Structure formats: structure tokens, C-alpha cells
Amino acid sequence: MAIPRKRGPGRPRKLPVEEQRALVLAAARQVFATSGVQGATIEQIARQAGLSRQAVYELFGDKAALFEQTVADLEEQAYAAIAELGSGDADLDLKSWARKNYGNLFAFVAEHPEALPLLHEAERTGEPALTRLRARLAEVYREASGRRWAEFGVEPGRADTALVAMYFAMVEALVGLPWPDEPPERDALIDLLTEFTIGGVLRLYGQTPEVIDRVR
């Protein structure tokens, strides 16, 4: 009885299109964040994704289109992750909620170290993805924080927009700060931000309410 011959190694199985897109976008994030739009090449991105240049071109067109899609994909991922956490935990008081959300921002940046460099690169090239993301998240944070400020008799009004912008700016600054020695523990920075912002705003309302009134 003849024994069936085993198939020899053939051409590698072609990955599904969606899987190829995911690989390219993940690689593009890294390359664009590291090299910028001008320095990045389709060859680099294809190599990191484990695909051919032709596959990348077929999936996304040219480098400009790939950069645009990469930034849009990151913006949506960041919004979904941060907004969902920011709008939850209705049982938390103001300080606990603020501390948790500062932690969420630090955690997202730690898990996605390419995020801020890529979003800053987008801003530099004229695509205001980071500005847009801050504005979208500010809507979520204003609503969630407003309910909690009301427990203290505080009605921030338009000042809340400025306060939320300051929260984001401080986190971004601390994340990218080049410490001369070992950086402080993340929890220490989160506690510092929480006490500085919540305590600071309450002192403003209690001692110099006219400062907030001028912004409101």
C-alpha cells in the first residue's frame, strides 16, 4: 500500500486583511513616533510589520495616508480607553475620582509609549489630533467632575474648561520630564497632582473666588 506523501513546505499562508492592517498600524505607530513623518519610510514600516512594501501600499496607499490613518486610529483608541474610565465610578468622591483618573492617564502613556510622541508629531505636521483629543476628553471630564464639585458648592462654569486643560498639560509635562536622577514613583506624582489640583481649586474658591469668576 502506497504511503501518501507529505506536503512539502509551500508559500506562507497569507494573513487576513484585517490582521495585516493591524500589524501595519502597530508598526507605523512605532516608526512614526521614533522617526517622524519625514524620517519614516514604508520600507521600515513593512519590515517591522513583517509584510512586504507592496502589501503596505495596497492596504493604505502612500505614506501620508498611512500616517493619517495611524493617528486617527490612535486618537480613537485613546479616547475610548480614557473616556470610558473617566465617566465611570459614580460612587467615587471628587478626590478619589481625580486620583484614579490621573492614574489612568499615566497608565495609558506607560502602556502606549509611542502615543504622545506620535500625537505631538501629528500636531507639528498640522493635524490637530492631540488638541481634538483633549477637547473630546474635556467634555467627559467636565461632566463627571462637575457633579462632584457641586457637592462642595462649587460651580466652575467655563472655568472648568481651563482647569481640565491644565490637568492634561500637567500630566503630559510630568510624563516627559527628564529627571536628573531616578524619577519619583508614579504614585507619588499622582498624589502630587491630585492634592495640587483639587486642593488648589478649593482654596481658590474659598480665598480668591474672584480669580475663577473672571474665567467663568
C-alpha positions in Angstrom: 0.0 0.0 0.0 1.4 3.3 -1.0 2.1 5.8 1.7 0.7 9.3 1.0 3.5 11.8 0.5 3.6 14.7 3.0 3.2 18.1 1.5 6.5 19.9 1.4 6.8 23.5 2.6 4.9 25.8 0.4 4.3 29.5 0.3 3.4 31.0 3.6 -0.3 31.4 4.4 -1.5 34.9 3.5 -2.8 36.7 6.6 -6.4 38.1 6.6 -6.6 41.7 5.5 -7.7 43.0 8.9 -4.8 41.2 10.6 -2.4 42.7 8.1 -3.9 46.2 8.7 -3.4 45.8 12.5 0.2 44.7 12.0 0.9 47.7 9.8 -0.8 50.2 12.1 1.1 48.9 15.1 4.4 49.1 13.2 3.6 52.5 11.8 3.0 53.9 15.3 6.4 52.9 16.4 8.2 54.1 13.3 6.4 57.4 13.0 6.8 58.1 16.8 10.5 57.4 16.6 11.4 58.8 13.1 8.7 61.4 12.4 6.8 61.6 9.1 9.8 62.8 7.2 12.2 60.2 8.5 9.9 57.2 8.4 9.8 55.0 5.3 7.3 52.4 4.0 10.2 50.0 3.9 10.9 50.4 7.7 7.2 50.0 8.5 6.8 47.0 6.3 9.9 45.3 7.7 8.7 45.9 11.3 5.2 44.6 10.4 6.6 41.5 8.7 5.0 42.3 5.4 6.1 43.4 2.0 6.2 47.0 0.9 3.7 46.2 -1.8 1.3 44.9 0.9 1.5 48.1 2.8 0.9 50.2 -0.3 -2.1 48.0 -1.2 -3.6 48.4 2.2 -3.1 52.1 2.8 -1.9 53.8 -0.3 1.0 56.2 0.3 2.9 57.2 3.4 0.8 60.3 4.0 -2.4 58.3 4.0 -0.9 55.7 6.3 0.2 58.4 8.8 -3.3 59.9 8.7 -4.9 56.6 9.5 -2.3 55.7 12.2 -3.0 59.0 14.0 -6.8 58.6 13.7 -6.6 55.0 15.0 -4.6 56.1 18.0 -6.9 59.1 18.7 -9.9 56.8 18.8 -8.2 54.2 20.9 -7.0 56.8 23.4 -10.4 58.4 23.6 -12.2 55.1 24.1 -9.8 53.9 26.9 -9.6 57.2 28.8 -13.2 58.4 28.4 -14.7 55.1 29.5 -12.7 55.2 32.7 -13.2 58.9 33.2 -17.0 58.7 33.0 -17.3 55.7 35.3 -17.1 55.1 39.1 -20.1 57.2 40.0 -19.6 56.2 43.7 -16.2 57.8 44.0 -15.8 61.2 45.7 -14.0 64.0 43.9 -10.5 63.4 45.2 -10.7 59.6 44.7 -12.1 60.1 41.2 -9.4 62.6 40.3 -6.6 60.4 41.6 -7.9 57.4 39.7 -8.1 59.4 36.5 -4.6 60.8 36.9 -3.5 57.1 37.3 -5.4 56.2 34.2 -3.6 58.8 32.2 -0.2 57.7 33.4 -1.1 54.1 32.8 -2.2 54.7 29.2 1.0 56.6 28.4 3.1 53.8 30.1 1.3 51.1 28.1 1.5 53.1 24.9 4.8 55.0 25.0 4.5 55.9 21.3 1.2 57.7 21.9 2.3 61.2 22.9 5.3 61.4 20.5 3.0 60.4 17.7 0.3 62.8 18.6 2.8 65.6 19.0 4.2 64.7 15.6 0.7 65.0 14.2 0.3 68.5 15.7 3.6 69.5 14.2 2.5 68.5 10.8 -0.8 70.4 11.0 -3.1 67.5 12.1 -4.6 68.7 15.5 -5.3 65.2 16.8 -4.0 65.9 20.3 -5.9 69.2 20.5 -9.0 67.4 19.3 -8.5 64.5 21.8 -8.0 66.9 24.7 -11.3 68.7 23.8 -13.2 65.5 23.5 -12.0 64.2 26.8 -12.6 67.6 28.4 -16.3 67.2 27.7 -16.3 63.8 29.5 -14.2 65.1 32.4 -16.2 68.4 32.8 -19.5 66.5 33.2 -18.0 63.9 35.6 -16.1 66.4 37.7 -19.0 69.0 37.7 -21.3 66.7 39.6 -18.6 66.1 42.2 -17.6 69.8 42.5 -21.3 70.5 43.2 -21.0 68.6 46.5 -18.7 71.3 47.7 -21.0 74.1 46.5 -18.6 74.9 43.6 -20.0 75.8 40.2 -16.9 76.1 37.9 -18.8 77.1 34.7 -16.4 77.9 31.9 -13.5 77.8 34.3 -13.8 74.0 34.2 -12.6 74.0 30.6 -9.4 75.8 31.6 -9.0 73.5 34.6 -9.3 70.3 32.6 -6.8 71.7 30.0 -4.4 72.3 32.9 -4.9 68.8 34.2 -3.9 67.3 30.9 -1.0 69.6 30.4 0.5 68.8 33.8 0.3 65.1 33.2 1.9 65.4 29.8 4.7 67.5 31.3 5.4 65.1 34.1 5.4 62.1 31.8 8.0 63.6 29.6 10.1 65.3 32.3 13.8 64.4 32.1 14.6 63.8 35.8 18.3 64.3 36.7 18.4 61.0 38.7 15.8 58.3 39.2 12.3 59.6 38.6 9.9 59.6 41.6 7.4 56.7 41.9 4.3 57.1 39.7 2.1 57.1 42.8 4.0 60.0 44.3 3.4 62.1 41.1 -0.3 61.1 41.1 -0.7 62.1 44.7 1.1 65.4 44.0 -1.2 66.2 41.0 -4.3 65.2 43.0 -3.6 67.4 46.0 -2.3 70.3 43.9 -5.3 70.4 41.7 -8.2 69.5 44.0 -6.8 71.3 47.0 -5.7 74.3 44.9 -9.1 74.8 43.3 -10.9 74.6 46.7 -8.5 77.2 48.0 -9.2 79.4 45.0 -12.9 79.2 45.7 -12.5 79.7 49.4 -9.9 82.5 49.4 -9.8 84.2 46.0 -13.1 83.4 44.2 -12.7 86.4 42.0 -10.0 84.6 40.1 -12.4 81.9 39.0 -15.2 84.4 38.5 -13.1 86.2 35.9 -12.7 83.0 33.9 -16.2 81.8 34.4 
